[in-house]
Amino acid sequence: MTIGPIRRTVRGAIATHGARPVTPNASRAGTAHPDAYVGEVLRLRCALDRTRRELTATRSALADARRMATCDDLTGLPNRHGFVTVTEHTMAEHRAGSAVFALLFVDLDGFKAINDRLGHAVGDTLLRVVGSRLSNAVRRGDVVCRHGGDEFVCLLPHVHDADKARAVARALERTVSAPCRIGPHLVTVTASIGIALYPQDGTTLEALLQRADSAMYAAKSLGLGVVMAASNDSFGCES
């Protein structure tokens, strides 16, 4: 806003309230000249603009803090904390309707060897690629998070039986195991996947994670690219 409109606004306000106009040389006892208000209005306007900028910066900082608290910096996926929040919400919804959902624990076979041999930069890129592949392979409404290291967890809230969970797990394993070109290197990892179903394998997030984690380690003990449910039924992934 320029000085002209401000001056006209102030003069109009003074006229409305019956203040008598004076010249710039009016005595101190008289009513202040409208121009005397302009500086104060500009000062208040600047203060308001500064406050708005500070509030915007504060909101942005809070949003960044919330994102950092729930997202993995490397892959951009929800981290363990973010996954806990989403899963507990899903459990509350399913508990009310006694519906079934699945939790998959995914561990990469051979990642450590690649990371040690080719370096952490290649390893980090591979984790980003795997995270992206998993996110693109699951269906709408499913949630993929990086649980830590080379482990991922997938929440399938709309999978209501073991057969569907196994089918999704097989599809994820095939997606992960596709060769990946990183610079001059062509690398391949497979995935061992454990499955736990709510509520038969657990009614708390901790119990479900433990059952899925145990099933994943059992799958890994059988070879590469194996899917195993917590009920101890194992299924070699299709090639």
Secondary structure as a PSIPRED ss2 file (coil, helix, strand):
# PSIPRED VFORMAT (PSIPRED V4.0)

   1 M C   1.000  0.000  0.000
   2 T C   1.000  0.000  0.000
   3 I H   0.000  1.000  0.000
   4 G H   0.000  1.000  0.000
   5 P H   0.000  1.000  0.000
   6 I H   0.000  1.000  0.000
   7 R H   0.000  1.000  0.000
   8 R H   0.000  1.000  0.000
   9 T H   0.000  1.000  0.000
  10 V H   0.000  1.000  0.000
  11 R H   0.000  1.000  0.000
  12 G H   0.000  1.000  0.000
  13 A H   0.000  1.000  0.000
  14 I H   0.000  1.000  0.000
  15 A H   0.000  1.000  0.000
  16 T H   0.000  1.000  0.000
  17 H C   1.000  0.000  0.000
  18 G C   1.000  0.000  0.000
  19 A C   1.000  0.000  0.000
  20 R C   1.000  0.000  0.000
  21 P C   1.000  0.000  0.000
  22 V C   1.000  0.000  0.000
  23 T C   1.000  0.000  0.000
  24 P C   1.000  0.000  0.000
  25 N C   1.000  0.000  0.000
  26 A C   1.000  0.000  0.000
  27 S C   1.000  0.000  0.000
  28 R C   1.000  0.000  0.000
  29 A C   1.000  0.000  0.000
  30 G C   1.000  0.000  0.000
  31 T C   1.000  0.000  0.000
  32 A C   1.000  0.000  0.000
  33 H C   1.000  0.000  0.000
  34 P C   1.000  0.000  0.000
  35 D H   0.000  1.000  0.000
  36 A H   0.000  1.000  0.000
  37 Y H   0.000  1.000  0.000
  38 V H   0.000  1.000  0.000
  39 G H   0.000  1.000  0.000
  40 E H   0.000  1.000  0.000
  41 V H   0.000  1.000  0.000
  42 L H   0.000  1.000  0.000
  43 R H   0.000  1.000  0.000
  44 L H   0.000  1.000  0.000
  45 R H   0.000  1.000  0.000
  46 C H   0.000  1.000  0.000
  47 A H   0.000  1.000  0.000
  48 L H   0.000  1.000  0.000
  49 D H   0.000  1.000  0.000
  50 R H   0.000  1.000  0.000
  51 T H   0.000  1.000  0.000
  52 R H   0.000  1.000  0.000
  53 R H   0.000  1.000  0.000
  54 E H   0.000  1.000  0.000
  55 L H   0.000  1.000  0.000
  56 T H   0.000  1.000  0.000
  57 A H   0.000  1.000  0.000
  58 T H   0.000  1.000  0.000
  59 R H   0.000  1.000  0.000
  60 S H   0.000  1.000  0.000
  61 A H   0.000  1.000  0.000
  62 L H   0.000  1.000  0.000
  63 A H   0.000  1.000  0.000
  64 D H   0.000  1.000  0.000
  65 A H   0.000  1.000  0.000
  66 R H   0.000  1.000  0.000
  67 R H   0.000  1.000  0.000
  68 M H   0.000  1.000  0.000
  69 A H   0.000  1.000  0.000
  70 T H   0.000  1.000  0.000
  71 C E   0.000  0.000  1.000
  72 D C   1.000  0.000  0.000
  73 D C   1.000  0.000  0.000
  74 L C   1.000  0.000  0.000
  75 T C   1.000  0.000  0.000
  76 G C   1.000  0.000  0.000
  77 L C   1.000  0.000  0.000
  78 P E   0.000  0.000  1.000
  79 N C   1.000  0.000  0.000
  80 R H   0.000  1.000  0.000
  81 H H   0.000  1.000  0.000
  82 G H   0.000  1.000  0.000
  83 F H   0.000  1.000  0.000
  84 V H   0.000  1.000  0.000
  85 T H   0.000  1.000  0.000
  86 V H   0.000  1.000  0.000
  87 T H   0.000  1.000  0.000
  88 E H   0.000  1.000  0.000
  89 H H   0.000  1.000  0.000
  90 T H   0.000  1.000  0.000
  91 M H   0.000  1.000  0.000
  92 A H   0.000  1.000  0.000
  93 E H   0.000  1.000  0.000
  94 H H   0.000  1.000  0.000
  95 R H   0.000  1.000  0.000
  96 A H   0.000  1.000  0.000
  97 G H   0.000  1.000  0.000
  98 S C   1.000  0.000  0.000
  99 A C   1.000  0.000  0.000
 100 V C   1.000  0.000  0.000
 101 F E   0.000  0.000  1.000
 102 A E   0.000  0.000  1.000
 103 L E   0.000  0.000  1.000
 104 L E   0.000  0.000  1.000
 105 F E   0.000  0.000  1.000
 106 V E   0.000  0.000  1.000
 107 D E   0.000  0.000  1.000
 108 L E   0.000  0.000  1.000
 109 D E   0.000  0.000  1.000
 110 G C   1.000  0.000  0.000
 111 F H   0.000  1.000  0.000
 112 K H   0.000  1.000  0.000
 113 A H   0.000  1.000  0.000
 114 I H   0.000  1.000  0.000
 115 N H   0.000  1.000  0.000
 116 D H   0.000  1.000  0.000
 117 R H   0.000  1.000  0.000
 118 L H   0.000  1.000  0.000
 119 G C   1.000  0.000  0.000
 120 H H   0.000  1.000  0.000
 121 A H   0.000  1.000  0.000
 122 V H   0.000  1.000  0.000
 123 G H   0.000  1.000  0.000
 124 D H   0.000  1.000  0.000
 125 T H   0.000  1.000  0.000
 126 L H   0.000  1.000  0.000
 127 L H   0.000  1.000  0.000
 128 R H   0.000  1.000  0.000
 129 V H   0.000  1.000  0.000
 130 V H   0.000  1.000  0.000
 131 G H   0.000  1.000  0.000
 132 S H   0.000  1.000  0.000
 133 R H   0.000  1.000  0.000
 134 L H   0.000  1.000  0.000
 135 S H   0.000  1.000  0.000
 136 N H   0.000  1.000  0.000
 137 A H   0.000  1.000  0.000
 138 V C   1.000  0.000  0.000
 139 R C   1.000  0.000  0.000
 140 R C   1.000  0.000  0.000
 141 G C   1.000  0.000  0.000
 142 D C   1.000  0.000  0.000
 143 V E   0.000  0.000  1.000
 144 V E   0.000  0.000  1.000
 145 C E   0.000  0.000  1.000
 146 R E   0.000  0.000  1.000
 147 H E   0.000  0.000  1.000
 148 G E   0.000  0.000  1.000
 149 G C   1.000  0.000  0.000
 150 D C   1.000  0.000  0.000
 151 E E   0.000  0.000  1.000
 152 F E   0.000  0.000  1.000
 153 V E   0.000  0.000  1.000
 154 C E   0.000  0.000  1.000
 155 L E   0.000  0.000  1.000
 156 L E   0.000  0.000  1.000
 157 P C   1.000  0.000  0.000
 158 H C   1.000  0.000  0.000
 159 V C   1.000  0.000  0.000
 160 H C   1.000  0.000  0.000
 161 D C   1.000  0.000  0.000
 162 A H   0.000  1.000  0.000
 163 D H   0.000  1.000  0.000
 164 K H   0.000  1.000  0.000
 165 A H   0.000  1.000  0.000
 166 R H   0.000  1.000  0.000
 167 A H   0.000  1.000  0.000
 168 V H   0.000  1.000  0.000
 169 A H   0.000  1.000  0.000
 170 R H   0.000  1.000  0.000
 171 A H   0.000  1.000  0.000
 172 L H   0.000  1.000  0.000
 173 E H   0.000  1.000  0.000
 174 R H   0.000  1.000  0.000
 175 T H   0.000  1.000  0.000
 176 V H   0.000  1.000  0.000
 177 S C   1.000  0.000  0.000
 178 A C   1.000  0.000  0.000
 179 P C   1.000  0.000  0.000
 180 C E   0.000  0.000  1.000
 181 R E   0.000  0.000  1.000
 182 I E   0.000  0.000  1.000
 183 G C   1.000  0.000  0.000
 184 P C   1.000  0.000  0.000
 185 H E   0.000  0.000  1.000
 186 L E   0.000  0.000  1.000
 187 V E   0.000  0.000  1.000
 188 T C   1.000  0.000  0.000
 189 V C   1.000  0.000  0.000
 190 T E   0.000  0.000  1.000
 191 A E   0.000  0.000  1.000
 192 S E   0.000  0.000  1.000
 193 I E   0.000  0.000  1.000
 194 G E   0.000  0.000  1.000
 195 I E   0.000  0.000  1.000
 196 A E   0.000  0.000  1.000
 197 L E   0.000  0.000  1.000
 198 Y E   0.000  0.000  1.000
 199 P C   1.000  0.000  0.000
 200 Q C   1.000  0.000  0.000
 201 D C   1.000  0.000  0.000
 202 G C   1.000  0.000  0.000
 203 T C   1.000  0.000  0.000
 204 T C   1.000  0.000  0.000
 205 L H   0.000  1.000  0.000
 206 E H   0.000  1.000  0.000
 207 A H   0.000  1.000  0.000
 208 L H   0.000  1.000  0.000
 209 L H   0.000  1.000  0.000
 210 Q H   0.000  1.000  0.000
 211 R H   0.000  1.000  0.000
 212 A H   0.000  1.000  0.000
 213 D H   0.000  1.000  0.000
 214 S H   0.000  1.000  0.000
 215 A H   0.000  1.000  0.000
 216 M H   0.000  1.000  0.000
 217 Y H   0.000  1.000  0.000
 218 A H   0.000  1.000  0.000
 219 A H   0.000  1.000  0.000
 220 K H   0.000  1.000  0.000
 221 S H   0.000  1.000  0.000
 222 L H   0.000  1.000  0.000
 223 G C   1.000  0.000  0.000
 224 L C   1.000  0.000  0.000
 225 G C   1.000  0.000  0.000
 226 V E   0.000  0.000  1.000
 227 V E   0.000  0.000  1.000
 228 M E   0.000  0.000  1.000
 229 A E   0.000  0.000  1.000
 230 A C   1.000  0.000  0.000
 231 S C   1.000  0.000  0.000
 232 N C   1.000  0.000  0.000
 233 D C   1.000  0.000  0.000
 234 S E   0.000  0.000  1.000
 235 F E   0.000  0.000  1.000
 236 G E   0.000  0.000  1.000
 237 C C   1.000  0.000  0.000
 238 E C   1.000  0.000  0.000
 239 S C   1.000  0.000  0.000
